[in-house]
């Protein structure tokens, strides 16, 4: 007998097929959900556990710390190497070889003085020849230094050619002196035979020796310039990388601190906080130190080396111009040429627009006042005035300009006497003019001395600026790394204990 379900009153009968499905428990539904897909790509390499993530953040911080230390170490090496080359090695040697040009001009000037003065050996002529011998010895020493500094075939060949040319000049000068001693002439132009030898000697000096000496100085100076540009650029690049890696390290430490605070519900990790503070101090101190090193290199190169080399060149050209005055009196046949050369050299030292020597002298005597940013003249002294910011250097330059005016005034007086037919009086007045020139040359040397002071100070500051950093970096690295380990180890231990 089959049981039939009764329909409720007034409704249709309910069959088993139309009954609602049975509702399953919520837990059973969760168990039947599709599992999350397995990670792919970069996600597979990332840690999936809390301990793994802590270890990964810790390793990242340590790696960034090592990179920071390596970058700082390399930048310090470059800074020290730049200071060494510019301040102790090539820089002073290039300045010393730059003195070669001056000594060569001094040789030719003293030879001209000895031939113009005439008379016995125990008088003014003897003093001029003694000065000639001193300049010749100093020129030989400078030439040896230049040869040692030469590191390329062209520079070495130039130094060798200078040695040979200097030997030919000394032979011609010796012959001229020997013949002149036999004549015992009064002050004034010597015999024609002596003049021929001197012309050949001074032409060799002007056309061969001096250009080669100047080129050799420029070639050697290239070493200093390239070292300065490379090392200063490396220092500034190192500073940039210190900032970049330092910020990355700070970000990783901050991220590790935040992760631990969220996961372990601790507001602050003291060890990680100290590591972050230590990193901040190291990055800031390293950046400030490298900025100072770049500035020391700049001062040593621009305010020291460049000015010293330019003013040494100024001194040599001025000395050669002074010798042109002697040549003007010594060799009347070439007087016009020597006068034009004197004007050219004077304008190289201090340029004022002028059509002839008389106009130039008038322009100089009107005044050489200058202000910061407003220099009414060019040339070597114009460039010096434009960059002269130190009060001591500025005062020394004003003295140089005053003595330069006196030097030019004496030249005008000498030429006026010659043009007026008073050559003997002009020759006799050379002693007074020479004394004035000595004062001008002394003022130039004092100005050079102020730049030597700046140069030495910048080098000393550069050497002291990196003092101790080879010890600071590894100690700081160990301390920061130790603090990071101390900060994360207890948290990992807690996690292992909870497991």
C-alpha positions in Angstrom: 0.0 0.0 0.0 1.5 3.4 -1.1 1.2 6.4 1.2 0.1 9.6 -0.5 1.0 12.9 0.9 -2.0 15.1 1.5 -2.1 18.5 0.0 -2.9 21.3 2.3 -6.4 22.5 2.3 -7.2 24.7 -0.7 -3.8 24.1 -2.4 -2.3 21.8 -5.0 -0.6 18.7 -3.9 3.2 18.9 -3.3 5.3 16.4 -5.1 8.9 15.3 -4.2 10.2 16.8 -7.4 9.0 20.3 -6.6 10.4 20.3 -3.0 13.2 23.0 -2.3 16.8 21.7 -2.1 18.3 21.1 1.3 20.6 24.0 2.4 24.2 22.9 3.3 26.1 24.3 6.3 28.3 27.4 5.6 31.5 25.6 6.6 30.8 23.0 3.9 30.5 25.7 1.3 33.8 27.2 2.3 35.5 23.9 2.0 34.2 23.4 -1.5 35.5 26.8 -2.8 38.1 26.7 -5.6 41.6 27.0 -4.1 43.7 30.1 -4.9 46.0 29.6 -7.9 49.6 29.0 -7.3 51.8 32.1 -7.6 53.7 32.6 -10.9 56.4 34.8 -12.2 58.1 37.1 -9.7 55.6 36.3 -7.0 57.1 32.7 -6.8 60.4 34.2 -5.7 58.9 36.2 -2.9 58.7 34.7 0.6 55.3 33.5 1.7 55.9 33.2 5.4 56.3 35.8 8.1 59.8 34.6 9.0 60.8 34.5 5.3 59.7 38.1 4.8 61.6 39.3 7.8 64.7 37.6 6.6 64.3 39.0 3.1 63.9 42.6 4.5 66.9 42.1 6.7 69.0 40.8 3.8 68.0 43.7 1.7 69.0 46.2 4.4 72.4 44.5 4.8 73.1 44.4 1.0 72.2 48.1 0.7 74.4 48.8 3.6 77.3 47.1 1.9 76.7 49.0 -1.3 76.6 52.3 0.7 79.9 51.5 2.3 81.5 50.5 -1.0 80.3 53.7 -2.8 81.6 55.9 0.1 84.9 54.1 0.1 85.4 54.5 -3.6 84.5 58.2 -3.4 87.0 58.8 -0.6 89.7 57.0 -2.6 89.1 59.4 -5.6 89.1 62.4 -3.3 92.4 61.5 -1.7 94.0 60.7 -5.1 92.9 64.0 -6.6 94.3 65.9 -3.6 97.6 63.9 -3.9 98.1 64.5 -7.6 97.1 68.2 -7.6 98.7 69.1 -4.2 101.8 66.9 -3.9 102.7 65.3 -7.2 102.0 66.7 -10.6 100.6 70.1 -9.5 103.8 71.4 -7.8 106.0 69.8 -10.5 104.0 71.5 -13.3 104.4 74.8 -11.5 108.1 74.1 -11.2 108.4 73.3 -14.9 106.5 76.5 -15.6 109.4 78.3 -14.0 111.5 77.0 -17.0 110.0 79.7 -19.2 110.9 82.4 -16.7 114.5 81.2 -16.3 115.0 81.1 -20.1 113.8 84.6 -20.5 116.0 85.6 -17.6 119.0 84.1 -19.3 118.4 86.1 -22.4 117.7 89.3 -20.5 120.9 89.0 -18.5 123.0 88.2 -21.6 121.6 91.4 -23.2 122.4 93.4 -20.0 126.0 92.1 -20.0 126.5 93.0 -23.6 124.9 96.4 -23.2 126.8 97.3 -20.1 130.3 96.4 -21.3 133.3 97.3 -19.2 135.3 95.0 -16.9 134.2 91.7 -15.4 134.3 93.0 -11.8 131.6 95.6 -12.3 128.0 95.6 -13.3 128.8 93.4 -16.2 130.1 90.7 -13.9 126.9 90.8 -11.9 124.8 90.4 -15.0 126.9 87.4 -16.1 126.6 85.9 -12.6 122.8 86.3 -12.8 123.0 84.7 -16.3 124.8 81.7 -14.8 122.2 81.4 -12.0 119.3 81.4 -14.4 121.0 78.9 -16.6 121.4 76.5 -13.6 117.8 77.0 -12.6 116.6 76.4 -16.2 118.5 73.1 -16.2 116.9 72.0 -13.0 113.4 72.9 -14.3 114.1 71.1 -17.5 115.0 67.9 -15.6 111.8 68.1 -13.7 109.8 68.6 -16.9 111.5 65.5 -18.4 110.6 63.4 -15.4 107.0 64.5 -15.5 106.7 63.7 -19.3 104.6 60.6 -19.6 104.0 60.6 -23.4 106.3 60.3 -26.4 105.5 63.9 -27.7 106.3 65.4 -24.3 109.5 63.4 -24.0 110.6 64.4 -27.5 109.9 68.1 -26.6 112.1 67.8 -23.5 114.9 66.3 -25.5 114.7 69.0 -28.2 114.8 71.7 -25.4 118.0 70.2 -24.1 119.6 70.3 -27.6 118.4 73.8 -28.3 119.6 75.1 -24.9 123.0 73.7 -25.7 123.1 75.6 -29.0 122.0 78.8 -27.3 124.7 78.5 -24.6 127.3 78.0 -27.3 126.2 81.2 -29.2 126.0 83.1 -25.9 129.4 82.0 -24.9 130.9 83.1 -28.2 129.2 86.5 -28.0 130.5 87.1 -24.4 134.0 86.0 -25.3 134.3 88.3 -28.3 132.7 91.2 -26.4 135.2 90.8 -23.5 138.0 91.5 -26.0 136.6 94.8 -27.1 136.0 96.3 -23.6 133.6 98.8 -25.1 131.8 101.5 -23.2 128.1 101.1 -22.1 126.0 100.9 -25.3 125.7 98.7 -28.4 128.7 96.2 -28.8 130.5 95.4 -32.1 128.6 94.1 -35.1 130.2 90.7 -34.7 128.8 90.4 -31.2 125.4 91.6 -32.3 125.3 89.0 -35.0 125.9 86.3 -32.5 123.4 87.7 -30.1 120.7 88.0 -32.8 121.2 84.4 -33.6 121.0 83.4 -30.0 118.0 85.5 -29.1 116.1 84.3 -32.3 116.8 80.8 -31.2 115.4 81.6 -27.8 112.3 83.4 -29.0 111.5 81.1 -31.9 112.5 77.7 -30.6 113.3 77.5 -26.8 110.4 79.6 -25.4 107.6 78.1 -27.5 108.8 74.6 -26.7 109.0 75.4 -23.0 105.5 76.9 -23.0 104.1 73.9 -24.9 105.8 71.5 -22.4 104.2 73.3 -19.5 100.8 73.2 -21.2 101.2 69.5 -21.9 102.2 68.7 -18.4 99.4 70.9 -17.1 96.9 68.7 -19.0 97.7 65.9 -16.6 96.6 68.1 -13.7 93.5 69.3 -15.5 92.4 65.8 -16.4 93.1 64.5 -12.9 91.1 67.4 -11.4 88.1 66.9 -13.8 88.1 63.1 -13.4 88.5 63.0 -9.6 86.2 65.9 -8.8 83.5 64.4 -11.0 84.0 61.0 -9.3 83.7 62.6 -5.9 80.4 64.3 -6.8 79.1 61.2 -8.5 80.0 59.3 -5.3 78.1 61.8 -3.2 75.0 61.3 -5.4 75.3 57.5 -5.1 75.7 57.8 -1.3 72.4 59.8 -1.2 70.6 57.3 -3.4 71.8 54.1 -1.6 71.4 55.8 1.7 67.8 56.7 1.0 67.1 53.2 -0.2 68.6 51.8 3.0 66.6 54.1 5.1 63.5 53.1 3.2 64.2 49.4 3.7 64.9 49.9 7.5 61.7 51.9 7.8 59.8 49.1 5.9 61.2 46.5 8.2 60.3 48.5 11.3 56.7 49.0 10.0 56.3 45.3 9.1 57.5 44.2 12.6 55.2 46.7 14.3 52.2 45.5 12.4 52.9 41.8 12.6 54.1 41.6 16.2 52.0 44.5 17.5 55.0 46.4 18.9 55.1 50.2 18.4 58.9 50.6 18.2 62.0 48.4 17.7 64.8 50.2 19.6 67.6 48.5 17.8 66.2 49.1 14.3 65.5 52.7 15.3 69.1 53.2 16.3 70.3 51.5 13.1 68.1 53.9 11.1 69.4 56.9 13.0 73.0 55.7 12.5 72.4 55.3 8.8 71.0 58.8 8.6 74.0 60.2 10.4 76.4 58.3 8.1 74.7 59.4 4.9 74.6 63.0 6.0 78.2 63.1 7.2 79.5 61.3 4.1 77.6 63.7 1.8 78.9 66.8 3.6 82.4 65.4 3.7 82.4 64.7 -0.1 80.9 68.1 -0.8 83.8 69.7 1.1 86.3 67.5 -0.7 85.0 68.7 -4.1 85.3 72.3 -2.9 88.8 71.7 -1.6 89.8 70.3 -5.0 88.2 73.3 -6.8 90.1 75.8 -4.6 93.4 74.0 -5.0 92.9 73.8 -8.8 91.3 77.2 -9.6 92.3 79.5 -6.9 95.7 77.9 -6.4 97.2 76.0 -9.3 95.6 77.9 -12.2 96.4 81.4 -10.7 99.9 80.4 -9.8 100.6 79.0 -13.3 99.0 82.1 -15.0 100.9 84.6 -12.8 104.1 82.7 -13.3 103.5 83.1 -17.0 102.8 86.8 -16.4 106.1 87.1 -14.6 108.0 85.4 -17.4 106.4 87.6 -20.1 107.0 90.7 -18.1 110.7 89.7 -17.7 110.9 89.2 -21.4 109.4 92.6 -22.1 111.9 94.2 -19.7 114.6 92.4 -21.8 113.1 93.9 -24.9 113.8 97.3 -23.5 117.5 96.3 -23.2 117.4 94.9 -26.7 115.9 98.1 -28.0 119.0 99.9 -26.7 121.4 97.1 -27.6 120.5 96.6 -31.3 119.4 99.9 -33.0 118.8 98.0 -36.3 116.0 96.0 -34.7 114.7 98.8 -32.5 111.3 99.0 -34.2 110.8 95.3 -34.0 111.6 95.2 -30.3 109.3 98.1 -29.6 106.4 96.3 -31.3 107.2 93.1 -29.4 107.3 95.1 -26.1 103.8 96.4 -26.8 102.5 92.9 -27.7 103.9 91.4 -24.5 102.6 94.3 -22.4 99.1 93.8 -23.8 99.3 90.1 -23.1 100.0 90.9 -19.4 97.4 93.7 -19.2 95.3 94.4 -22.3 94.0 97.9 -23.1 93.0 98.9 -26.6 95.7 101.0 -28.2 97.1 101.5 -31.7 100.7 102.0 -30.7 102.9 102.0 -27.6 102.4 105.6 -26.8 98.6 105.3 -26.8 99.0 102.2 -24.6 101.1 104.0 -22.1 98.6 106.9 -21.9 95.8 104.4 -21.3 97.7 102.7 -18.5 98.6 106.0 -16.8 94.9 107.0 -16.7 94.3 104.5 -14.0 93.8 100.8 -13.5 91.1 100.8 -10.9 88.7 97.9 -10.9 85.7 96.7 -8.9 84.2 93.2 -8.4 82.4 92.3 -11.6 83.7 95.4 -13.4 87.3 95.0 -14.7 88.1 97.6 -17.4 91.2 95.6 -18.7 91.9 92.1 -19.9 95.0 90.0 -20.2 96.5 87.9 -17.4 96.1 90.6 -14.8 92.6 91.2 -16.0 91.7 87.6 -15.5 93.3 87.8 -12.0 91.3 90.9 -11.2 88.1 89.2 -12.3 88.5 86.2 -10.0 90.3 87.9 -7.1 87.9 87.7 -4.1 90.3 87.3 -1.2 91.1 90.7 0.4 94.8 89.8 0.7 95.0 88.8 -3.0 93.1 91.9 -4.0 95.5 94.2 -2.1 98.5 92.4 -3.6 97.0 92.8 -7.1 96.5 96.6 -6.5 100.2 96.8 -5.7 101.1 94.9 -8.8 99.0 97.3 -11.0 100.7 100.3 -9.4 104.1 99.0 -10.1 103.1 98.0 -13.6 102.2 101.7 -14.2 105.6 102.8 -13.0 107.3 100.2 -15.2 105.4 101.5 -18.3 106.1 105.1 -17.4 109.9 104.4 -17.2 109.7 102.7 -20.6 108.0 105.8 -22.1 110.8 108.0 -20.6 113.5 105.8 -22.0 112.0 105.8 -25.5 111.5 109.6 -25.4 115.3 110.0 -24.7 116.2 107.7 -27.6 113.8 109.5 -29.9 115.3 112.8 -28.8 118.9 111.6 -29.7 119.9 111.0 -26.1 120.6 107.2 -26.3 123.6 107.5 -23.9 121.3 109.0 -21.2 118.8 106.3 -21.8 121.5 103.6 -21.4 122.7 105.3 -18.2 119.1 105.4 -16.8 118.6 101.7 -17.2 119.8 101.2 -13.5 116.9 103.3 -12.2 114.4 101.6 -14.5 115.8 98.2 -13.5 115.2 99.0 -9.8 111.6 99.9 -10.6 111.2 96.7 -12.5 112.6 94.7 -9.6 109.8 96.2 -7.4 107.2 95.3 -9.9 108.6 91.7 -10.1 108.6 91.6 -6.3 105.0 92.6 -6.2 104.1 89.9 -8.7 105.9 87.3 -6.5 104.0 88.4 -3.4 100.7 88.0 -5.3 101.8 84.5 -6.4 102.6 83.9 -2.7 99.1 84.6 -1.7 97.8 82.0 -4.1 100.4 79.5 -2.8 98.9 80.1 0.6 95.4 79.4 -0.7 96.7 76.3 -2.6 98.5 74.8 0.4 95.5 75.5 2.7 93.1 73.8 0.2 95.5 70.8 0.0 95.8 70.5 3.8 92.1 70.8 4.2 91.6 68.1 1.5 94.0 65.8 3.2 92.5 66.4 6.6 88.9 66.1 5.3 89.1 62.4 4.7 91.3 61.6 7.8 89.9 58.7 9.7 87.2 57.7 7.2 88.9 54.5 6.3 88.3 53.5 9.9 84.8 55.1 10.3 83.2 53.2 7.4 83.9 49.6 8.5 83.1 50.4 12.2 79.8 52.2 11.2 78.9 49.3 8.9 79.5 46.7 11.7 77.5 48.7 14.2 74.5 49.3 11.9 74.5 45.7 10.7 74.7 44.5 14.3 71.8 46.7 15.4 69.7 45.3 12.5 70.4 41.7 13.6 69.7 42.5 17.2 66.4 44.1 16.2 65.1 41.2 14.1 66.5 38.2 16.0 64.1 38.3 19.0 61.1 38.6 16.6 62.2 35.6 14.7 62.7 33.7 17.9 59.2 34.6 19.0 57.9 33.3 15.7 59.8 30.0 16.1 58.6 29.6 19.7 55.0 30.2 18.7 55.3 27.5 16.0 
